[in-house]
């Protein structure tokens, strides 16, 4: 079994940290006193690149969610982040996992791919990929859904109980992960699409999460039918 990757964890750093904010202490000439001044903080990558917005929709199907998620493959990873530039690369490879760089983390990626609301209410809200938003749910939230949450736990992790764009979530004491099913496999394995970690970014991988005892299968509530938005009217 391929062991799950620790992704929702704040301590992993891919490469040496590139400073984002430099406070330059400038000595004032002695005749003006010994006071110090600092230069203004420089803008982060998120400040410069994440200008997106969102729109309310009447529905959101698994097909729409899958197409949305696939656009983020090969982009970056950011702990607590939620902004992609969509140019098939990580634009901030030298930043720490919490360095205001490109990408979402695993739970934020699910939030955006499932078109959830920031306040957790029912309905559908499509977030631009370059909108920097994580959403209110961590892996802890997905692991233990409340009755009013826009997602729920499935009764089984079997292939018959799940389908694409459902998700597997698990937690250890200080870290966890959530990954959505991209395509079902066999023998416990599936192709999963997920914001994996700061080393590889957002990827599709073939991993066995069904056999992991700590994992749970969850799904978004109220998926729209696959015919959305051109479903035939009844009557």
C-alpha positions, 0 to 999 in steps of 0.5 A, a space after each residue: 500500500 502506498 502510504 498517504 502523504 502528509 500534506 495538511 501540515 505546516 512544517 514541511 518546507 520544499 526548498 530554502 525559504 525566499 524572504 517575502 518581507 524585508 525590513 531594512 533598518 536604515 541608520 539616520 545620520 548622527 546629527 538627526 539622532 540614532 533613530 531607525 526607519 524601516 522600508 515598506 513591506 513588499 507585496 506577496 505573490 498572492 497580493 500581485 496575482 490573486 485578483 479573482 472573484 466568484 459567482 453564484 450558480 444554480 447547480 454544480 455537477 460532478 463533471 463540472 467539479 472534475 473539469 474544474 479540479 483538473 485545471 489545477 494539476 501541476 500547479 503549486 501547493 500552499 498550506 492554508 492557501 487557495 489561489 492558482 495561476 493556471 500555467 502548468 507550473 508552481 510559480 513560487 517553488 522556493 517559498 515555505 508551505 505557508 509563504 503566501 505563494 501559489 496553490 491551495 492545500 488539500 482541504 481548500 482544494 476540495 472546498 473550491 472544487 465542490 463549489 461550496 459557500 464560505 459560510 457552509 450554507 447549501 448551494 453552489 458558488 464557483 470560485 475563480 482559480 485565482 481567487 485566494 480563498 480556503 474556505 472554513 473546513 479543515 480535514 478535521 471538518 471533513 472527517 466529522 461532518 455535522 448535520 448542517 454541513 454541505 457534505 456527509 460521510 458515506 456508509 461504505 468505502 466500497 467501490 459500489 458506494 463511491 464514484 468520481 469526485 467523492 473524497 477520502 479523508 483521514 487524520 493523524 494527531 497533528 496532520 491529515 489529508 483529503 483527496 478526491 476520486 478522479 477515476 476509480 481503480 481496483 484492489 483498493 486503489 484509485 486515481 485521486 486528484 489532490 493538493 498533495 504537498 509542497 514538494 509536488 504540488 497539485 497532482 493526480 496519483 494512483 493511491 490506496 486510500 480505501 484500505 487505510 483504516 483511518 480514512 472515511 469516504 465523504 461526498 458533497 450533498 446535492 450534486 446536480 445531475 450530470 445533464 446540468 445545466 441542460 437537463 430536459 424539463 419534466 411534464 
